[in-house]
Amino acid sequence: MAYLVEKEFGLGERITVDNFHLVAMDDKARWSVGKFGGWKSFFFGGEGLVVNIEGPGRVYLQTRTIMDLVSAIARFLEK
């Protein structure tokens, strides 16, 4: 289950968001897409894109439940 969180930030404040968690933002915010992690995780893991957002502006983010978060982290831990 996911929840929606509203975050408002001022001029010059920055936030980096996993691309799967960004729902919406207003047109005042400046943004760019970037890479997180190495090329190996980007190509083989299907992850690694983030959105860098700079205020002023408002964004809406999708959160994860604790079990979804545990499952996401568990695949990176040693077995």
Secondary structure as the mmCIF struct_conf table of DSSP 4:
data_model
#
loop_
_struct_conf.conf_type_id
_struct_conf.id
_struct_conf.beg_label_comp_id
_struct_conf.beg_label_asym_id
_struct_conf.beg_label_seq_id
_struct_conf.end_label_comp_id
_struct_conf.end_label_asym_id
_struct_conf.end_label_seq_id
STRN STRN1 LEU A 4 PHE A 9
TURN_TY1_P TURN_TY1_P1 LEU A 11 GLY A 12
STRN STRN2 ARG A 14 ASP A 18
TURN_TY1_P TURN_TY1_P2 ASN A 19 HIS A 21
STRN STRN3 LEU A 22 MET A 25
TURN_TY1_P TURN_TY1_P3 ASP A 27 LYS A 28
BEND BEND1 ALA A 29 ALA A 29
STRN STRN4 ARG A 30 LYS A 35
BEND BEND2 GLY A 37 GLY A 37
HELX_RH_AL_P HELX_RH_AL_P1 TRP A 39 GLY A 45
BEND BEND3 GLY A 46 GLY A 46
STRN STRN5 LEU A 49 GLU A 54
BEND BEND4 GLY A 55 PRO A 56
STRN STRN6 GLY A 57 GLN A 62
HELX_RH_AL_P HELX_RH_AL_P2 ILE A 66 ALA A 74
TURN_TY1_P TURN_TY1_P4 ARG A 75 PHE A 76
BEND BEND5 LEU A 77 LEU A 77
#
